[in-house]
Amino acid sequence: MVTIQRKGPISLNKIAFHAMGEPSFVELLYDPDERIVGFRSLKERRPHAYPVRVQGKGSTFLISGHAFVKLYGIPNEVSTRYVAEMFGDVLGVDLKQRGTVVRGNRTGRKKAAP
């Protein structure tokens, strides 16, 4: 699964990250005619490479995709999760598919009593 988060970060779940070979960097690709976002695994930094950062205990992996999403006009008004699949060496997300809107429950949290 791949989530294009509100305001631009892109997150990969553990399965997607492992399918790509656990990359340190990715190259972000976009086909505007087919509306497919691609992620190509890179072992080292290259021009236009994006680092992959682990979040929390290692079940989510983040890519700072704000500039990429903005450049191509990829919708990100709300966080949306998509099913991803491998196309050769590229993990792909078809934006024509219906994604699942993801909403966090930040307003409902309460601080624990001391």
Residue frames as qw, qx, qy, qz and C-alpha x, y, z in Angstrom:
[[0.000, 0.890, 0.457, 0.000, 0.00, 0.00, 0.00],
 [0.382, 0.133, 0.007, 0.915, 1.11, 3.54, -0.73],
 [0.090, -0.835, -0.495, 0.222, -0.42, 6.62, 0.89],
 [0.285, 0.441, 0.094, 0.846, -0.16, 10.07, -0.65],
 [0.309, -0.550, -0.579, 0.516, -0.57, 12.15, 2.45],
 [0.040, 0.957, 0.281, 0.064, -2.14, 15.52, 2.81],
 [0.121, -0.951, 0.236, 0.159, 0.48, 18.21, 2.11],
 [0.482, 0.738, -0.457, -0.117, 2.83, 15.87, 0.27],
 [0.274, -0.459, 0.843, -0.056, 4.61, 13.14, 2.22],
 [0.798, 0.156, -0.452, -0.367, 4.30, 9.70, 0.65],
 [0.483, -0.438, 0.706, -0.275, 4.29, 6.61, 2.84],
 [0.627, 0.207, -0.710, -0.243, 4.92, 2.99, 1.96],
 [0.839, -0.421, 0.195, -0.283, 3.82, 0.11, 4.12],
 [0.492, -0.521, 0.689, 0.114, 6.27, -2.65, 5.02],
 [0.770, 0.271, 0.570, 0.092, 5.10, -4.95, 2.20],
 [0.506, 0.858, 0.060, 0.067, 5.63, -2.29, -0.48],
 [0.140, -0.868, 0.476, 0.027, 9.03, -1.38, 0.99],
 [0.628, -0.289, 0.715, 0.109, 10.16, -5.03, 0.98],
 [0.746, 0.521, 0.412, 0.046, 8.81, -5.58, -2.56],
 [0.359, 0.919, -0.148, 0.063, 11.13, -2.79, -3.72],
 [0.805, 0.215, -0.340, 0.436, 14.15, -4.42, -2.08],
 [0.541, -0.728, -0.235, 0.350, 14.29, -2.12, 0.98],
 [0.524, 0.574, 0.050, 0.627, 15.80, 0.88, -0.81],
 [0.398, -0.416, -0.260, 0.775, 17.69, 3.71, 0.86],
 [0.129, 0.413, -0.128, -0.893, 16.60, 6.06, -1.93],
 [0.511, 0.495, 0.700, 0.055, 13.89, 6.10, -4.60],
 [0.037, -0.055, 0.395, 0.916, 13.43, 7.83, -7.90],
 [0.396, 0.503, 0.569, -0.516, 9.89, 9.18, -8.23],
 [0.097, 0.045, 0.706, 0.700, 8.28, 8.78, -11.65],
 [0.406, 0.480, 0.489, -0.604, 4.98, 9.97, -13.08],
 [0.160, 0.201, 0.748, 0.613, 3.10, 9.18, -16.29],
 [0.258, 0.249, 0.242, -0.902, 0.54, 11.99, -16.69],
 [0.510, 0.081, -0.541, -0.664, -1.32, 10.24, -19.52],
 [0.602, -0.162, -0.779, -0.063, -1.84, 7.03, -17.54],
 [0.447, -0.688, 0.162, -0.549, -1.88, 8.81, -14.14],
 [0.930, -0.199, -0.261, 0.164, 0.55, 6.31, -12.65],
 [0.206, -0.864, 0.428, -0.165, 3.07, 7.21, -9.94],
 [0.917, 0.152, -0.330, 0.166, 6.19, 5.04, -9.93],
 [0.468, -0.795, 0.383, -0.052, 8.88, 4.38, -7.34],
 [0.825, 0.397, -0.365, 0.167, 12.22, 3.01, -8.58],
 [0.793, -0.576, 0.032, 0.195, 14.55, 1.59, -5.97],
 [0.442, 0.754, -0.352, 0.335, 18.03, 3.13, -5.70],
 [0.828, -0.279, -0.324, 0.363, 20.89, 1.90, -3.52],
 [0.470, -0.250, -0.100, 0.840, 22.68, 5.26, -3.49],
 [0.126, 0.792, 0.233, -0.550, 21.89, 8.95, -3.79],
 [0.428, 0.257, 0.522, 0.692, 21.61, 10.30, -7.32],
 [0.128, 0.041, -0.060, -0.989, 20.31, 13.58, -8.72],
 [0.586, -0.150, -0.261, -0.752, 16.54, 13.69, -8.18],
 [0.534, -0.141, -0.827, 0.109, 16.68, 10.80, -5.67],
 [0.501, -0.608, 0.059, -0.613, 14.52, 10.94, -2.57],
 [0.092, 0.272, -0.879, 0.380, 15.69, 9.34, 0.70],
 [0.679, -0.380, -0.537, -0.325, 13.42, 6.75, 2.31],
 [0.087, -0.415, 0.605, -0.674, 13.05, 7.26, 6.07],
 [0.406, -0.296, -0.863, 0.058, 11.70, 4.76, 8.55],
 [0.363, -0.498, 0.064, -0.785, 8.86, 6.01, 10.75],
 [0.767, -0.424, 0.191, -0.443, 8.26, 4.69, 14.22],
 [0.690, -0.358, 0.627, -0.043, 9.01, 1.01, 14.77],
 [0.142, -0.345, 0.793, 0.481, 9.69, 0.22, 11.13],
 [0.430, 0.402, 0.808, -0.012, 6.29, -0.59, 9.68],
 [0.364, 0.888, 0.276, -0.048, 5.96, 2.65, 7.68],
 [0.587, -0.125, 0.261, 0.756, 8.50, 4.28, 5.38],
 [0.155, 0.885, 0.257, -0.356, 8.34, 7.95, 4.36],
 [0.514, 0.230, 0.344, 0.752, 9.38, 9.83, 1.25],
 [0.002, 0.612, 0.191, -0.768, 9.25, 13.62, 1.19],
 [0.381, 0.346, 0.705, 0.488, 7.14, 14.02, -1.93],
 [0.095, 0.765, 0.349, -0.532, 5.75, 17.55, -1.53],
 [0.059, 0.591, -0.382, -0.708, 7.67, 19.09, -4.45],
 [0.081, -0.012, 0.910, 0.406, 6.97, 16.07, -6.68],
 [0.129, 0.578, 0.794, -0.141, 3.23, 16.08, -5.93],
 [0.095, 0.779, 0.152, -0.601, 3.05, 19.83, -6.50],
 [0.072, -0.415, 0.601, 0.679, 5.06, 19.70, -9.75],
 [0.057, -0.097, -0.889, -0.444, 2.68, 17.20, -11.34],
 [0.485, -0.163, -0.040, -0.858, -0.56, 18.43, -9.76],
 [0.445, -0.135, -0.886, -0.002, -1.17, 15.09, -8.05],
 [0.504, -0.639, -0.190, -0.549, -4.20, 15.46, -5.74],
 [0.514, -0.038, -0.692, 0.507, -3.34, 15.55, -2.04],
 [0.326, -0.532, 0.025, -0.781, -6.06, 17.61, -0.38],
 [0.806, -0.410, 0.254, -0.343, -6.77, 14.56, 1.79],
 [0.203, -0.451, 0.867, 0.061, -4.54, 11.59, 2.60],
 [0.864, 0.248, -0.066, -0.434, -5.39, 8.73, 0.26],
 [0.495, -0.361, 0.786, 0.079, -4.18, 5.12, 0.38],
 [0.705, 0.471, -0.313, -0.428, -3.74, 3.16, -2.85],
 [0.931, -0.064, 0.345, 0.100, -3.01, -0.45, -3.74],
 [0.122, 0.779, -0.531, -0.309, 0.44, -0.68, -5.33],
 [0.960, 0.107, 0.252, 0.049, 1.94, -3.34, -7.58],
 [0.417, -0.515, 0.529, 0.530, 5.33, -4.09, -9.05],
 [0.714, 0.691, 0.053, -0.097, 5.88, -3.44, -12.78],
 [0.718, 0.464, -0.313, 0.413, 9.32, -4.92, -13.36],
 [0.543, -0.063, -0.438, 0.714, 11.63, -2.94, -11.08],
 [0.108, -0.264, 0.051, -0.957, 9.12, -0.13, -10.43],
 [0.005, 0.441, 0.803, -0.401, 6.46, -0.04, -7.72],
 [0.059, -0.245, -0.404, -0.879, 3.44, 1.59, -9.34],
 [0.141, 0.457, 0.660, -0.579, 0.27, 3.27, -8.11],
 [0.074, 0.418, 0.638, 0.642, -2.59, 3.87, -10.53],
 [0.067, 0.179, 0.352, -0.916, -4.26, 7.13, -9.50],
 [0.462, -0.096, -0.460, -0.752, -7.28, 6.25, -11.67],
 [0.484, -0.287, -0.824, 0.065, -8.20, 3.58, -9.12],
 [0.451, -0.756, -0.130, -0.457, -10.37, 4.57, -6.22],
 [0.359, 0.273, -0.670, 0.589, -8.16, 5.07, -3.20],
 [0.518, -0.618, -0.583, 0.101, -9.19, 4.96, 0.44],
 [0.045, -0.789, 0.134, -0.598, -9.35, 8.29, 2.25],
 [0.645, -0.174, -0.575, 0.473, -7.33, 8.11, 5.47],
 [0.237, -0.791, 0.007, -0.564, -8.35, 10.26, 8.41],
 [0.425, 0.105, -0.696, 0.569, -6.39, 10.39, 11.65],
 [0.488, -0.734, -0.450, -0.143, -8.03, 10.76, 15.03],
 [0.436, 0.215, -0.348, 0.802, -5.90, 13.53, 16.47],
 [0.280, -0.478, 0.044, -0.832, -8.70, 15.60, 18.00],
 [0.808, -0.402, -0.274, -0.331, -10.01, 12.72, 20.09],
 [0.690, 0.078, -0.546, 0.468, -6.80, 12.09, 22.01],
 [0.458, -0.849, -0.015, -0.262, -6.66, 12.99, 25.67],
 [0.228, 0.579, -0.661, 0.419, -3.65, 13.36, 27.88],
 [0.679, -0.266, -0.669, 0.143, -3.25, 10.77, 30.57],
 [0.448, -0.854, -0.021, -0.265, -3.91, 11.99, 34.10],
 [0.257, 0.619, -0.633, 0.388, -0.72, 12.44, 36.19]]
